[in-house]
């Protein structure tokens, strides 16, 4: 039992920065943030920016730039080792160029927009005080476990994928160059860790919105069980909410609870807007490169399975299809992770409005009704929303948009393949022969 308790201690966290320690250790290591979590003598954790963190970011920028540009100049890539056609060459160059832009945007944001990320976490940390005002003590163990789970899941998938790819190359005596290995490794890992950071931050918003919704639901439950006789009548403490990692320790008047809930909701929306400013260009580049890779990988697989491929490759069809299918699935998971992380926070925010209007219909107190009307107006003007540089919203409608665009580009590429190899060359040679015959006849 003592050993089990010691192990359990590692998965229990009582502070927002402590819950994010493993995530920020990895982002600091890969140069995605210049911060790392440190502890004060009193045991309180905070984020500290270091000169090494900034230097580390510049090292990664130089390394990515050198490797991507070298790969682009030499025309080398992992895909190029499998096969090389005109379309695959164009796809490779687009992926390398897009990967270079994605790396530049992610690492530049880590320096230029670091204050946005720090501001988001500062607001989340200050929310503890607001929650304590309505008798809620937030536990961060669930956020801590979620961050560990997301990191392990992403790194495990990447590890299996990297080992499988390099073993496949080595089995056929193919030795990738240093620059190709680094571009392949950095592109996947940096994108995955950046997605983990976004998902954990979005999950933090979701958890706090869940707490607000549950507080309001418990208030409605109390009103269902008994009517409020006076505005100043004190309510009993809220019920234990262990499933939402919180519990109530004080009593509050309903009007005060609603007022504090409004302030908390305002702070959450402010933190989400600040986080969106930090992630917006990163998400745009990540979704762009993911879409580009999915389009070309799906094309390579379909072309091979439909028997239209004229490729010359050392790899068997099964190995070829497996490699591109796995890479396509990897980036499908990336898009799903971003969309679902954003969508869950948005849906939790939308539920608040229904609960507030349910309370508005049940209350008989003029003061409480006025507070609820103010809350309703606030919900109309303050909404959680994540966008990719303002070009499109990151929610489940993105699935339909990507599916439509993917189908269109695949049809164009497959038509280009069916018309190009035989018809193009055949027609050009026949035209040349006809022209020569006509010239000779005239002479």
C-alpha positions in Angstrom: 0.0 0.0 0.0 2.8 2.4 0.8 4.5 1.7 -2.6 1.1 2.4 -4.3 0.7 5.6 -2.4 4.2 6.7 -3.5 3.4 6.0 -7.1 0.1 7.8 -6.8 1.8 10.9 -5.5 3.6 11.3 -8.9 0.2 11.6 -10.6 -1.3 14.1 -8.1 -0.9 17.8 -8.6 -2.3 20.8 -6.7 -1.0 23.7 -8.8 -1.6 24.7 -12.4 2.2 25.0 -13.2 3.0 21.7 -11.4 0.4 20.0 -13.6 2.1 21.3 -16.7 5.6 20.4 -15.6 6.1 17.3 -17.9 4.7 19.1 -20.9 6.8 22.2 -20.5 9.9 20.1 -19.9 9.4 18.6 -23.3 8.6 21.9 -25.0 11.6 23.5 -23.4 13.8 20.6 -24.6 12.6 20.9 -28.2 12.8 24.7 -28.2 9.1 25.2 -28.5 8.9 27.4 -25.3 11.7 29.3 -23.5 10.0 28.6 -20.1 10.5 25.8 -17.6 8.7 25.1 -14.4 10.6 25.8 -11.2 9.7 25.6 -7.5 10.0 28.3 -4.9 11.3 27.6 -1.4 7.7 27.7 -0.1 6.7 24.9 -2.6 4.8 27.1 -5.0 5.6 26.5 -8.7 6.0 29.2 -11.4 7.2 29.5 -15.0 10.7 30.9 -15.4 12.2 32.1 -18.7 15.9 31.3 -19.1 18.7 32.5 -21.5 19.3 28.9 -22.4 15.7 28.5 -23.5 16.0 31.4 -25.9 19.4 30.2 -27.1 18.0 26.7 -27.6 15.2 28.1 -29.8 17.7 29.9 -32.1 19.8 26.6 -32.3 16.7 24.8 -33.5 15.8 27.5 -36.0 19.3 27.3 -37.5 19.3 23.5 -37.5 15.9 23.3 -39.2 16.7 26.0 -41.7 20.0 24.3 -42.6 18.5 20.8 -43.0 15.4 21.9 -44.9 17.3 24.0 -47.3 20.0 21.3 -47.8 17.3 18.7 -48.5 15.5 21.1 -50.9 18.7 21.8 -52.8 19.8 18.2 -53.0 16.3 17.0 -53.9 16.4 14.3 -51.2 13.6 13.1 -49.0 12.3 9.9 -47.4 9.5 9.7 -50.0 12.2 10.0 -52.7 13.8 6.8 -51.5 10.6 5.0 -52.2 9.9 6.2 -55.7 10.4 9.3 -57.8 8.0 10.7 -60.4 7.1 14.2 -61.6 4.2 14.4 -59.2 6.1 12.9 -56.2 9.0 15.4 -56.8 6.5 18.3 -56.8 4.9 16.9 -53.6 8.2 16.5 -51.9 9.3 20.0 -52.6 5.9 21.4 -51.4 6.2 19.3 -48.2 9.7 20.4 -47.5 8.9 24.1 -48.2 5.7 23.9 -46.1 7.7 22.1 -43.3 10.3 24.9 -43.4 7.5 27.5 -43.1 5.8 25.5 -40.3 9.1 25.2 -38.3 9.8 28.9 -38.8 6.3 29.9 -37.6 6.3 27.6 -34.6 9.8 28.6 -33.4 9.2 32.3 -34.1 5.9 32.2 -32.2 7.8 30.7 -29.3 9.9 33.8 -29.0 7.7 36.7 -30.3 4.5 35.5 -28.7 5.8 34.0 -25.5 4.0 36.7 -23.5 0.6 35.5 -24.9 1.3 32.0 -23.6 2.5 33.3 -20.3 -0.5 35.6 -20.0 -2.9 32.6 -20.7 -1.3 30.6 -17.9 -1.2 33.5 -15.5 -5.0 34.0 -16.0 -5.6 30.2 -15.4 -3.5 30.5 -12.2 -5.5 33.5 -11.0 -8.7 31.6 -11.5 -7.9 29.6 -8.4 -8.7 32.7 -6.3 -12.1 33.2 -8.0 -13.0 29.5 -7.6 -12.2 29.7 -3.9 -14.6 32.6 -3.6 -17.5 30.3 -4.4 -16.2 27.5 -2.3 -14.4 25.5 -5.1 -10.9 24.2 -4.6 -9.5 23.0 -8.0 -7.4 19.9 -8.2 -5.1 19.6 -11.2 -4.5 15.9 -11.1 -6.9 15.3 -14.0 -5.1 17.9 -16.1 -1.7 16.4 -15.1 -2.8 12.9 -16.0 -4.3 14.1 -19.3 -1.0 15.8 -20.3 0.9 12.7 -19.4 -1.5 10.5 -21.4 -1.4 12.8 -24.5 2.4 13.0 -24.5 2.9 9.2 -24.0 0.3 8.5 -26.8 2.0 10.9 -29.3 5.5 9.8 -28.5 4.6 6.1 -28.6 3.0 6.5 -32.1 6.0 8.5 -33.3 8.5 6.0 -31.9 6.8 3.0 -33.6 6.6 5.0 -36.8 10.2 6.1 -36.8 11.5 2.6 -36.0 9.4 1.0 -38.7 10.5 3.5 -41.4 14.2 3.3 -40.7 14.1 -0.5 -40.4 12.4 -0.6 -43.7 15.1 1.6 -45.3 18.0 -0.3 -43.7 16.5 -3.7 -44.9 17.0 -2.5 -48.4 20.5 -1.0 -47.8 19.1 2.6 -48.1 21.0 5.0 -45.8 19.3 8.4 -45.5 21.5 11.5 -45.2 21.8 13.5 -42.0 19.7 16.4 -43.3 16.9 14.0 -44.5 16.8 12.3 -41.2 16.6 15.6 -39.3 13.9 17.1 -41.5 11.9 13.9 -41.2 12.4 13.6 -37.4 12.0 17.3 -36.5 8.9 17.8 -38.7 6.9 15.0 -37.0 8.1 15.6 -33.4 7.8 19.4 -33.4 4.4 19.3 -34.9 3.2 16.6 -32.5 4.5 18.4 -29.4 3.0 21.7 -30.5 -0.3 19.8 -30.9 0.1 18.4 -27.4 0.6 21.9 -26.0 -2.6 23.2 -27.7 -4.6 20.2 -26.6 -3.6 20.5 -22.9 -4.3 24.2 -22.8 -7.7 23.6 -24.5 -8.4 20.8 -22.0 -7.6 23.3 -19.1 -10.4 25.6 -20.5 -12.7 22.6 -20.8 -12.2 21.6 -17.2 -12.9 25.0 -15.8 -16.0 25.4 -17.9 -17.2 22.1 -16.6 -16.7 23.3 -13.1 -18.8 26.5 -13.8 -21.5 24.4 -15.5 -21.6 22.0 -12.5 -21.8 24.8 -10.0 -24.8 26.3 -11.8 -26.4 22.9 -12.2 -26.1 22.3 -8.4 -27.7 25.7 -7.9 -30.6 24.7 -10.1 -30.9 21.4 -8.2 -31.2 23.2 -4.9 -33.9 25.4 -6.3 -35.8 22.4 -7.5 -35.7 20.9 -4.0 -36.7 24.1 -2.2 -37.8 27.6 -3.1 -35.9 30.7 -2.2 -37.8 32.8 0.4 -35.6 35.9 0.4 -32.8 37.4 -1.6 -30.4 37.4 1.4 -31.1 33.9 2.5 -27.9 31.8 2.8 -27.6 28.6 0.9 -26.0 25.4 2.2 -22.7 24.6 0.7 -22.7 22.9 -2.7 -22.5 19.2 -3.0 -19.2 17.4 -3.3 -18.1 17.4 -6.9 -15.3 14.9 -6.9 -16.0 13.9 -10.5 -15.1 17.4 -11.5 -11.9 17.5 -9.3 -13.3 20.1 -6.9 -15.2 20.4 -3.6 -17.0 23.1 -1.8 -15.8 24.5 1.5 -17.9 27.7 2.1 -21.5 28.9 1.9 -22.6 31.6 -0.5 -25.6 33.6 -1.5 -27.0 32.6 -5.0 -26.5 36.2 -6.4 -22.8 36.1 -5.2 -22.3 32.7 -6.8 -23.7 33.9 -10.1 -21.6 37.1 -10.0 -18.4 35.1 -9.3 -19.4 32.6 -12.1 -19.7 35.5 -14.5 -16.2 36.8 -13.5 -14.7 33.3 -13.9 -16.4 32.9 -17.3 -15.0 36.2 -18.4 -11.5 35.3 -17.4 -11.8 31.9 -19.1 -12.9 33.6 -22.4 -10.1 36.1 -22.0 -7.5 33.4 -21.5 -8.9 31.5 -24.5 -8.7 34.6 -26.7 -5.1 35.1 -25.6 -4.3 31.5 -26.3 -5.8 31.7 -29.7 -3.5 34.7 -30.5 -0.5 32.5 -29.6 -1.6 29.3 -31.4 -3.4 30.8 -34.4 -0.5 30.8 -37.0 0.9 27.6 -35.6 -2.4 25.8 -36.1 -2.7 27.2 -39.7 0.7 25.9 -40.7 0.2 22.5 -38.9 -3.2 22.0 -40.6 -1.8 23.1 -44.0 1.2 20.7 -43.9 -1.1 17.9 -42.6 -3.6 18.4 -45.4 -0.8 18.5 -48.0 0.8 15.3 -46.8 -2.7 13.5 -46.6 -3.5 14.6 -50.2 -0.2 13.2 -51.7 -0.1 10.1 -49.5 -3.7 9.2 -50.4 -2.8 9.8 -54.1 0.2 7.5 -53.9 -1.8 4.8 -52.2 -4.8 5.0 -54.5 -2.5 5.2 -57.6 -0.8 2.0 -56.5 -3.9 0.1 -55.5 -5.7 1.0 -58.7 -2.8 -0.2 -60.8 -2.1 3.1 -62.4 1.4 3.6 -60.9 4.4 3.3 -63.3 6.9 3.7 -60.4 10.2 1.9 -60.3 11.0 1.1 -56.6 13.0 -1.3 -54.5 10.1 -1.6 -52.2 7.3 -4.1 -52.5 3.7 -2.9 -53.0 2.8 -3.9 -49.4 5.7 -2.0 -47.9 5.0 1.0 -50.2 1.3 1.2 -49.3 2.0 0.6 -45.6 4.5 3.5 -45.3 2.2 6.1 -47.0 -0.9 4.8 -45.2 0.8 5.1 -41.8 2.1 8.6 -42.6 -1.4 9.6 -43.7 -3.0 8.2 -40.5 -0.4 10.0 -38.4 -1.5 13.4 -39.8 -5.1 12.5 -39.7 -4.6 11.9 -36.0 -3.0 15.3 -35.8 -6.0 17.1 -37.4 -8.5 15.1 -35.2 -6.5 16.0 -32.1 -6.6 19.7 -32.9 -10.3 19.8 -33.9 -11.5 17.6 -31.0 -9.5 19.6 -28.4 -11.0 22.8 -29.7 -14.5 21.4 -30.1 -14.8 20.0 -26.6 -14.0 23.4 -25.1 -16.4 25.2 -27.4 -19.2 22.7 -26.6 -18.7 23.1 -22.9 -18.9 26.9 -23.3 -22.2 26.5 -25.3 -23.8 24.4 -22.5 -23.4 27.3 -20.1 -26.0 29.4 -21.9 -28.7 26.7 -21.6 -28.0 26.2 -17.8 -28.2 30.0 -17.2 -31.6 30.3 -19.0 -32.8 27.3 -17.1 -32.0 29.1 -13.8 -33.6 32.3 -15.2 -36.9 30.4 -15.7 -36.8 29.0 -12.1 -35.7 31.9 -10.0 -38.2 34.2 -8.2 -35.6 36.6 -6.8 -35.4 40.0 -8.6 -31.7 40.4 -7.8 -30.8 36.9 -8.9 -32.8 37.3 -12.1 -30.9 40.5 -12.9 -27.6 38.8 -12.4 -28.7 35.9 -14.7 -29.8 38.4 -17.4 -26.4 40.0 -17.2 -24.8 36.6 -17.4 -26.9 35.8 -20.5 -25.8 39.0 -22.2 -22.2 38.2 -21.4 -22.6 34.7 -23.0 -23.9 36.3 -26.2 -20.8 38.6 -26.5 -18.1 36.4 -25.0 -17.6 33.1 -26.7 -14.7 30.7 -26.9 -13.5 30.3 -30.5 -10.3 29.0 -32.0 -9.3 30.0 -35.6 -6.4 29.4 -37.9 -5.2 33.0 -38.5 -8.9 34.0 -38.9 -9.2 32.1 -42.1 -11.4 29.3 -40.8 -12.8 28.1 -37.4 -11.3 25.1 -35.8 -14.3 22.9 -35.1 -16.0 19.8 -36.5 -17.1 21.7 -39.7 -13.4 21.5 -40.6 -13.8 17.8 -41.3 -16.3 18.5 -44.0 -14.1 21.2 -45.5 -11.0 19.0 -45.6 -13.0 16.0 -47.0 -14.3 18.1 -49.9 -11.0 19.6 -50.7 -9.2 16.2 -50.4 -11.7 14.6 -52.8 -11.3 17.4 -55.3 -7.5 17.3 -55.4 -7.4 13.5 -55.5 -9.7 13.5 -58.6 -7.5 16.1 -60.3 -4.2 14.1 -59.5 -5.7 10.8 -60.7 -7.0 12.3 -63.9 -3.6 13.9 -64.5 -2.0 10.5 -64.0 -4.4 8.7 -66.4 -4.0 11.3 -69.1 -0.3 12.1 -68.8 1.9 9.0 -69.2 0.4 7.4 -72.3 -1.7 10.0 -74.0 0.7 12.9 -73.6 3.8 11.2 -75.0 1.9 9.2 -77.6 0.2 12.2 -79.0 3.3 14.3 -79.1 5.3 11.6 -81.0 2.5 11.0 -83.5 2.2 14.7 -84.1 6.0 14.9 -84.8 5.8 12.0 -87.2 2.9 13.5 -89.1 4.7 16.9 -89.3 7.9 15.2 -90.7 5.9 13.2 -93.3 4.1 16.3 -94.4 7.4 18.2 -94.7 9.1 15.4 -96.7 6.1 15.1 -99.0 6.2 18.8 -99.7 9.9 18.8 -100.4 
